[in-house]
Amino acid sequence: MEQSMKESWRFPEARGTSSRRGFSLVELLMVIAIIGILTALVMPAVSSISRGYGLSTAGHAVVNSLVQARQTAMTRGYPVQVRIYKLPSYTQPSSASPSSFRAMQIFVEGDPSMANSAASVAVTPLSRAVFFNAPVEILSDTNKSPILGLTYESSPQETLPGYGRNYGYVAFRFKPSGQADLPADAAGLTLVLGTEAGSGALPANFRAIEIDPITGSVRDYSP
């Protein structure tokens, strides 16, 4: 009897199970299409965030350089020169004509000396040049970036990594007193994304930086 029961007993079959089948070609194509649509919707937002971050990073770099220049002038008792570099555009080779302000560097000035009956001042780099990341640049409109209206130097003496002497610059100084030798109406600049720089009006994304010539203080703001 017991032997008979052992032989007749079987594991119960699981309910609701059925043989599995793979995705059909139509289903796979639908999944791929949905992924493509989602990617198309998400990528512009990701790109916008990335570009905005690049603008913010450049703004912080400019402010930090200006603050360092002022503090160094006051600490060492020598003027510190701030140069805003005009370089070939991002899409052009380094040998092309300079067309966009997109880098800066600060220098400590030494004591004046006489050479060939003319006074000259030696400068020593205080830091490496700060190059903005594409497509960030300084808006060329001097109403919104009045510092760019200062005297332009098109024949620099110092070489710049990657460009040699193929660049130009405008410059101003922080004095040992902490003041900046800037006119009251020419003490600011505006960072923008290069693709939006030619519209005339301020674009939706920008970073404005202002210097108080009297105190030398630096402030920046963005929308």
C-alpha positions as CSV (number, residue, x, y, z in Angstrom):
1,M,0.0,0.0,0.0
2,E,2.8,2.4,1.0
3,Q,4.8,1.4,-2.0
4,S,1.8,2.2,-4.2
5,M,1.3,5.6,-2.8
6,K,4.9,6.5,-3.3
7,E,4.7,5.5,-6.9
8,S,1.5,7.4,-7.6
9,W,2.5,10.7,-5.8
10,R,3.8,13.5,-8.0
11,F,4.9,17.1,-7.4
12,P,1.9,19.4,-8.0
13,E,2.2,21.6,-11.1
14,A,2.7,25.3,-10.5
15,R,-0.4,27.3,-11.4
16,G,-0.3,30.1,-13.8
17,T,3.0,29.2,-15.4
18,S,3.4,29.1,-19.2
19,S,6.3,28.8,-21.6
20,R,8.2,32.1,-22.0
21,R,8.6,33.7,-25.4
22,G,11.0,36.4,-26.6
23,F,10.2,39.9,-27.7
24,S,8.9,40.1,-31.3
25,L,10.6,42.3,-33.8
26,V,7.8,44.8,-33.6
27,E,8.0,45.0,-29.8
28,L,11.8,45.6,-30.0
29,L,11.3,48.4,-32.6
30,M,8.7,50.0,-30.3
31,V,11.1,49.9,-27.3
32,I,13.9,51.4,-29.4
33,A,11.6,54.2,-30.7
34,I,10.5,55.1,-27.2
35,I,14.1,55.2,-26.0
36,G,14.9,57.5,-29.0
37,I,12.0,59.8,-28.1
38,L,13.0,60.0,-24.5
39,T,16.7,60.7,-25.4
40,A,15.6,63.5,-27.8
41,L,13.5,65.1,-25.0
42,V,16.2,64.8,-22.3
43,M,19.4,65.7,-24.2
44,P,18.6,69.4,-24.7
45,A,17.9,69.9,-21.0
46,V,21.2,68.1,-20.1
47,S,23.1,70.2,-22.7
48,S,21.6,73.4,-21.3
49,I,22.5,72.5,-17.7
50,S,26.1,71.7,-18.9
51,R,26.5,75.0,-20.7
52,G,25.1,76.9,-17.8
53,Y,27.6,75.2,-15.5
54,G,30.4,76.2,-17.8
55,L,29.3,79.8,-17.7
56,S,29.1,79.7,-13.9
57,T,32.6,78.1,-13.7
58,A,34.1,80.8,-15.9
59,G,32.4,83.5,-13.8
60,H,33.9,82.1,-10.6
61,A,37.3,81.9,-12.2
62,V,37.2,85.6,-13.3
63,V,36.0,86.8,-9.8
64,N,38.7,84.7,-8.0
65,S,41.4,86.1,-10.3
66,L,40.3,89.7,-9.7
67,V,40.1,89.2,-5.9
68,Q,43.6,87.6,-6.0
69,A,45.0,90.5,-8.0
70,R,43.6,93.1,-5.6
71,Q,44.9,91.2,-2.5
72,T,48.3,90.7,-4.0
73,A,48.7,94.4,-4.9
74,M,47.8,95.3,-1.3
75,T,50.1,92.7,0.3
76,R,53.2,93.2,-1.9
77,G,52.8,96.9,-2.4
78,Y,53.1,96.7,-6.2
79,P,50.5,97.2,-8.9
80,V,49.0,94.0,-10.2
81,Q,48.0,94.0,-13.9
82,V,44.9,92.2,-15.1
83,R,44.9,91.3,-18.8
84,I,41.9,90.2,-20.7
85,Y,43.0,88.2,-23.8
86,K,41.6,88.2,-27.2
87,L,42.2,84.9,-29.0
88,P,41.1,83.2,-32.2
89,S,37.6,81.8,-31.9
90,Y,37.0,78.3,-30.5
91,T,36.3,76.9,-34.0
92,Q,39.4,78.4,-35.6
93,P,43.1,77.3,-35.4
94,S,45.4,79.1,-33.0
95,S,47.0,80.8,-36.0
96,A,43.8,82.6,-37.0
97,S,43.1,86.2,-36.3
98,P,42.1,87.0,-32.7
99,S,38.4,87.5,-32.6
100,S,37.0,86.7,-29.1
101,F,37.9,87.7,-25.6
102,R,38.0,84.4,-23.8
103,A,40.9,84.2,-21.4
104,M,42.7,86.3,-18.7
105,Q,45.9,86.4,-16.7
106,I,47.3,88.5,-13.9
107,F,50.8,89.9,-13.5
108,V,52.8,91.7,-10.8
109,E,54.5,94.8,-12.0
110,G,58.1,95.6,-10.8
111,D,59.9,98.9,-10.3
112,P,60.1,101.1,-13.4
113,S,63.4,101.1,-15.2
114,M,64.9,103.1,-18.0
115,A,65.8,101.5,-21.3
116,N,66.8,103.5,-24.4
117,S,65.7,106.7,-22.6
118,A,62.2,105.2,-22.1
119,A,60.7,104.0,-18.9
120,S,59.6,100.4,-18.8
121,V,58.1,98.1,-16.2
122,A,58.8,94.4,-16.0
123,V,55.9,92.1,-15.3
124,T,55.9,88.7,-13.6
125,P,53.0,86.3,-14.1
126,L,51.2,85.8,-10.8
127,S,49.3,82.8,-12.2
128,R,48.8,80.8,-15.3
129,A,46.4,82.1,-17.9
130,V,42.7,81.2,-17.3
131,F,41.1,79.9,-20.5
132,F,37.3,79.7,-20.6
133,N,35.7,76.5,-21.7
134,A,33.8,76.6,-25.0
135,P,31.5,78.3,-25.8
136,V,32.0,80.9,-23.0
137,E,33.4,84.3,-24.0
138,I,33.1,88.0,-22.9
139,L,30.4,89.9,-24.7
140,S,32.1,92.2,-27.1
141,D,29.5,95.0,-26.8
142,T,31.3,97.7,-24.9
143,N,28.1,98.9,-23.4
144,K,27.8,95.7,-21.5
145,S,31.5,94.9,-21.2
146,P,33.0,98.4,-20.9
147,I,36.4,97.1,-19.9
148,L,36.9,95.9,-23.5
149,G,36.8,99.6,-24.5
150,L,40.2,100.2,-22.8
151,T,43.3,100.6,-24.9
152,Y,43.9,97.5,-26.9
153,E,47.4,96.0,-27.2
154,S,47.9,94.2,-30.4
155,S,51.6,93.6,-30.2
156,P,52.2,91.7,-27.0
157,Q,55.8,90.9,-25.8
158,E,55.0,87.9,-23.7
159,T,54.2,84.5,-25.3
160,L,51.0,82.7,-24.4
161,P,50.9,78.9,-24.3
162,G,49.3,77.5,-27.5
163,Y,49.2,80.9,-29.2
164,G,52.7,82.4,-29.0
165,R,52.2,86.1,-29.7
166,N,49.1,85.7,-31.8
167,Y,46.7,87.4,-29.4
168,G,45.9,90.9,-28.1
169,Y,44.6,92.2,-24.8
170,V,43.2,95.0,-22.8
171,A,44.6,95.6,-19.3
172,F,44.0,97.5,-16.1
173,R,45.6,97.5,-12.6
174,F,44.9,97.1,-9.0
175,K,46.9,99.6,-7.0
176,P,48.6,98.9,-3.6
177,S,45.8,100.9,-2.1
178,G,43.3,98.3,-3.4
179,Q,41.8,100.7,-5.9
180,A,41.5,99.9,-9.6
181,D,42.7,102.3,-12.2
182,L,39.4,102.0,-14.1
183,P,37.0,104.8,-15.1
184,A,33.7,104.7,-13.2
185,D,31.9,104.0,-16.5
186,A,34.3,101.3,-17.7
187,A,34.5,98.8,-14.8
188,G,32.5,95.8,-15.8
189,L,32.3,92.9,-18.2
190,T,29.7,90.3,-19.2
191,L,30.3,86.6,-19.8
192,V,27.9,84.8,-22.2
193,L,27.7,81.6,-24.3
194,G,29.4,82.4,-27.6
195,T,26.4,81.0,-29.6
196,E,24.2,83.8,-28.0
197,A,26.8,86.6,-28.2
198,G,25.6,88.3,-31.4
199,S,22.0,89.0,-30.6
200,G,22.6,92.5,-29.3
201,A,20.4,92.2,-26.2
202,L,21.5,90.2,-23.2
203,P,20.8,86.5,-23.6
204,A,18.9,84.5,-21.1
205,N,22.1,83.1,-19.7
206,F,24.9,85.6,-18.7
207,R,27.2,86.4,-15.9
208,A,27.9,90.1,-15.2
209,I,31.0,91.1,-13.2
210,E,31.5,94.6,-11.8
211,I,34.5,96.3,-10.1
212,D,34.2,99.3,-7.9
213,P,37.2,101.5,-8.9
214,I,37.3,103.3,-5.5
215,T,37.3,100.3,-3.3
216,G,38.4,97.6,-5.7
217,S,35.6,95.3,-4.6
218,V,34.3,92.8,-7.1
219,R,30.8,91.5,-7.4
220,D,29.0,89.4,-9.9
221,Y,25.4,88.4,-10.6
222,S,23.4,86.3,-13.1
223,P,19.7,86.0,-13.9
